[in-house]
Amino acid sequence: MKLSTSLVNLAARAASINITGNKLITVPSSEPPFSKALDPLLASFSLEFQYWPKYAGNATGHPNEYVNQLLANLGQRVGKSPAIRVGGTSENTAYVDTSFQLWNSSQIQEVFGPFTQRSNTSIGRDWYKIAGDLPAGTEFTFGLNLYNESEVATQTKMLADAFYGSGANITKNVSLKFIQVGNEPNFYFPTAAEYVAHWIPLAETVMKNIKMGGEEYPTFWIGSDAFGFGGFTLTGTLEAGILENQNINSQSYGKSYWLGEANTYAAEAIFGQSNTAESAIWTVDYMLHAASMGIERVYLHSTPNRLFSVFQPGWGFTNGTGIERPHIMPTYNGLLVVNEMVGTSGTSKIAEIENANENIASYGVWDHGKLARLAVINSEVYDQTTINRPALNVILSGGYMEKH
């Protein structure tokens, strides 16, 4: 019998795998008391403000079908489309120019290259209305100018009109949940006190121009609220090991804990890591670990010409990989796995299953007290400098396995 080329290649790859040992994972016989509720919107997105129309579509009623399909793939696995934050550094200097229907599209020609960004962004008449082009049920957060009070007033009025005024019929299937005044204020204000003093009058301006609160209207998304002693920065907090805590203290006060802008690596990402399968493996572990600690949502940030993007929304951009067509990045595959773990019940809970294996992470998801799904993640590095790819046999044991 003649073997196909694909089967021969598969056999060759299998032969190069080196089983380095058996690893034991003890599955608890019942749902752990420290399990955390899973938010169906655990995997959500932060989209850089400057590129918003590239993600949403070029006009109201003309959505980016490619992006919507990617969002639908994720939404089908949890029963809800991912939440979207439209924000980032470029929101800080955005300005309204009503001479444009949507935006000054010629500006985008300046930022097709890798890692480039304009110093300001024009907002046209339909900038907020194209939110209606995204999948039904999408929850939105929009960022506003950080510096100019009159711009904050104008942008807020346009937001109100898009969701509750003349554009209400266009955006009727999506919702405005949060408004954010400025992005990453710790870069612009040396202390939290100075930021608060700057933020309060801008927030008051917002409240004068849009109804706030309740189920129907938005509330504020604070620009940043984590900082170390001695300065308004995140460094001290991270060095103190905030992500090593087993529980998120905000839950003790009945508050939700979200990561509003996260990804594989800050700023420009790392070539050879952020754009490889490594990032998919990292994403699954990072997201499930966050959920097991009580972090309900993680908004992964995307910019079309950055390696850390979850997907490339349109043609022409280059992020250093040489691929200019719309395409997904490995992180997207990781999110598909994450949403499979979350499931559609809306009642799932997650817990990390401890094991003594350095490179293995394991998580269980329980529905109504019964183990429904299990993820085992092998993060052992393989860099092709050795002939054989390392692999492990994982053996599941414990009370649950004995019962089933």
Residue pairs with C-beta under 8 A, 6 or more apart in sequence:
3 11
13 389
16 387
16 388
16 389
17 388
17 389
17 390
17 391
18 388
18 389
18 390
18 391
19 391
19 392
19 393
20 390
20 391
20 392
21 392
21 393
22 392
22 393
22 394
22 395
23 355
23 357
23 360
23 392
23 393
23 394
23 395
24 355
24 356
24 395
24 397
25 353
25 355
25 357
25 360
25 362
25 376
25 394
25 395
25 396
25 397
25 398
26 353
26 355
26 397
26 398
27 353
27 364
27 371
27 374
27 396
27 397
27 398
27 399
27 400
27 401
28 353
28 364
28 398
28 399
28 400
29 398
29 399
29 400
29 402
29 403
30 369
30 399
30 400
31 349
31 351
31 366
31 369
31 370
31 371
32 351
34 246
34 247
34 351
35 349
35 350
35 351
35 366
36 291
36 292
36 293
36 294
36 349
36 350
36 351
37 296
37 347
37 348
37 349
38 291
38 342
38 343
38 348
38 349
38 350
38 365
39 291
39 296
39 297
39 342
40 78
40 79
40 80
40 342
40 344
40 346
41 78
41 80
41 82
41 83
41 139
41 296
41 297
42 78
42 287
42 290
42 291
42 296
42 297
42 298
42 338
42 339
42 342
43 74
43 78
43 82
43 287
43 298
43 300
43 335
43 338
43 339
43 342
44 82
44 83
44 84
44 85
44 297
44 298
44 299
44 300
45 82
45 83
45 84
45 85
45 299
45 300
45 301
45 302
45 310
46 84
46 85
46 87
46 88
46 260
46 261
46 299
46 300
46 301
46 302
47 55
47 84
47 85
47 86
47 87
47 88
47 301
47 302
48 87
48 88
48 89
48 90
48 117
48 301
48 302
48 303
48 304
49 86
49 87
49 88
49 89
49 90
49 91
49 94
49 121
49 143
49 183
50 88
50 90
50 94
50 111
50 117
50 118
50 121
51 108
51 111
51 303
51 304
51 313
52 86
52 127
52 130
53 102
53 103
53 105
53 127
53 130
54 64
54 108
54 304
54 313
54 314
55 64
55 67
55 302
55 313
56 63
56 64
56 67
56 130
56 131
56 133
56 134
57 63
57 64
57 130
57 133
58 102
59 101
59 102
59 126
59 130
60 126
60 129
60 130
60 132
60 133
60 167
60 170
61 133
61 170
62 133
63 133
63 134
64 133
64 313
64 314
66 313
66 314
66 326
67 134
67 311
67 313
68 133
68 134
68 135
70 311
70 328
70 332
71 81
71 82
71 134
71 135
71 138
72 81
72 135
73 336
74 81
74 82
74 335
74 336
74 339
75 81
75 82
75 135
75 137
77 336
77 339
77 340
77 342
77 343
77 344
78 339
78 342
78 343
78 344
79 344
79 346
80 137
81 134
81 135
81 136
81 137
81 138
82 138
83 138
83 139
83 140
83 141
83 177
83 297
83 299
84 131
84 134
84 138
84 139
84 140
84 141
85 140
85 141
85 142
85 143
85 178
85 180
85 221
85 260
85 261
85 299
86 131
86 140
86 141
86 142
86 143
87 141
87 142
87 143
87 180
87 183
87 261
88 143
88 183
88 261
88 301
88 303
89 117
89 183
89 184
90 117
90 118
90 120
90 121
91 121
91 143
91 144
91 145
91 146
91 180
91 182
91 183
92 143
92 145
92 146
92 147
92 182
92 183
92 188
93 119
93 120
93 121
93 145
93 146
93 147
94 120
94 121
94 122
94 123
94 143
94 144
94 145
94 151
94 155
95 120
95 121
95 122
95 123
95 145
95 148
95 151
96 122
96 123
96 151
96 154
96 155
96 158
97 104
97 122
97 123
97 124
98 124
98 125
99 124
100 122
100 124
100 125
101 124
101 125
101 126
102 124
102 125
102 126
102 127
102 130
103 121
103 122
103 123
103 124
103 127
104 122
104 124
107 118
107 121
107 122
110 116
110 118
111 117
111 118
111 305
112 305
112 316
112 317
112 318
113 305
113 318
114 305
114 306
114 318
114 319
114 320
115 268
115 305
115 306
115 319
115 320
116 305
117 303
123 155
123 158
125 158
126 167
127 158
128 142
128 158
128 159
128 161
128 162
128 163
128 167
128 171
129 162
129 167
129 170
129 171
131 138
131 140
131 162
131 163
131 171
131 174
131 176
132 167
132 170
132 171
132 172
132 173
132 174
134 174
136 173
136 174
137 173
137 174
138 174
138 175
139 174
139 175
139 177
140 174
140 175
140 176
140 177
140 178
141 177
141 178
141 179
141 180
141 221
142 159
142 176
142 178
142 179
142 180
143 180
143 181
143 182
143 183
144 151
144 152
144 155
144 156
144 179
144 180
144 181
144 182
144 202
144 206
145 151
145 152
145 155
145 181
145 182
146 181
146 182
146 183
146 185
146 188
146 202
146 223
147 182
149 201
149 202
149 205
152 181
152 202
152 205
152 206
153 205
153 208
153 209
156 179
156 205
156 206
156 209
156 210
157 209
157 210
159 176
159 179
159 210
160 209
160 210
160 211
161 167
162 170
162 171
163 171
163 175
163 176
164 210
164 211
164 217
176 217
176 218
177 218
177 219
178 218
178 219
178 220
178 221
179 206
179 210
179 212
179 218
179 219
179 220
179 221
180 220
180 221
180 222
180 223
181 199
181 202
181 203
181 206
181 220
181 223
182 188
182 199
182 202
182 223
183 223
183 261
184 223
184 224
184 261
185 195
185 198
185 199
185 223
185 224
185 232
186 195
186 224
186 227
186 232
186 233
186 234
188 195
189 195
189 198
189 232
190 231
190 232
191 231
191 232
192 227
192 232
194 232
195 223
195 232
199 223
203 220
206 212
206 220
210 217
210 218
211 217
212 218
212 219
212 220
213 219
221 260
224 234
226 234
226 237
226 242
227 233
227 234
227 236
227 237
228 234
228 235
228 236
228 237
228 239
228 240
229 236
230 236
243 293
245 293
246 293
247 293
247 294
248 257
248 293
248 294
248 295
250 256
250 257
251 257
251 294
256 296
256 297
257 294
257 295
257 296
258 295
258 296
258 297
258 298
258 299
259 290
259 295
259 297
259 298
259 299
260 299
261 299
261 301
262 298
262 299
262 300
262 301
263 269
263 274
263 300
263 301
263 302
263 308
263 331
264 270
264 273
264 274
264 279
264 282
264 283
264 308
264 331
265 273
265 274
265 308
268 306
268 307
268 308
269 275
269 306
269 307
269 308
270 307
271 307
271 320
273 279
274 307
274 308
274 329
274 331
275 307
275 319
275 320
275 321
275 329
275 330
276 330
277 330
278 330
279 329
279 330
279 331
279 334
280 330
280 331
280 332
280 333
280 334
280 337
281 334
281 377
281 378
281 379
282 334
282 379
283 300
283 330
283 331
283 334
283 335
283 338
284 334
284 337
284 338
284 375
284 377
285 361
285 377
285 379
286 298
287 298
287 334
287 335
287 338
288 338
288 341
288 350
288 352
288 361
288 363
288 375
288 377
289 352
289 361
289 363
290 298
291 342
291 350
292 350
292 351
292 352
292 363
300 310
300 331
300 335
301 308
302 308
302 309
302 310
302 311
303 309
304 312
304 313
304 314
304 317
304 319
305 317
305 318
305 319
306 319
307 319
307 320
307 321
307 329
308 329
308 331
309 319
309 329
310 328
310 329
310 331
310 332
310 335
311 326
311 327
311 328
311 329
311 332
312 319
312 323
312 325
312 326
312 327
312 328
312 329
313 326
314 326
315 324
315 325
315 326
316 324
317 324
318 324
337 375
340 373
341 350
341 363
341 365
341 373
341 375
342 348
342 365
343 365
343 367
343 372
343 373
345 367
345 372
347 367
347 368
348 365
348 366
348 367
348 372
349 365
349 366
349 367
350 363
350 364
350 365
350 366
351 363
351 364
351 366
352 361
352 362
352 363
353 362
353 363
353 364
353 374
355 362
357 392
359 378
359 379
359 380
360 376
360 377
360 378
360 379
360 392
360 394
361 375
361 376
361 377
361 379
362 374
362 375
362 376
362 377
363 374
363 375
363 377
364 371
364 373
364 374
364 375
365 371
365 372
365 373
365 374
365 375
366 372
371 400
374 396
376 394
378 391
378 392
380 390
380 392
382 389
382 390
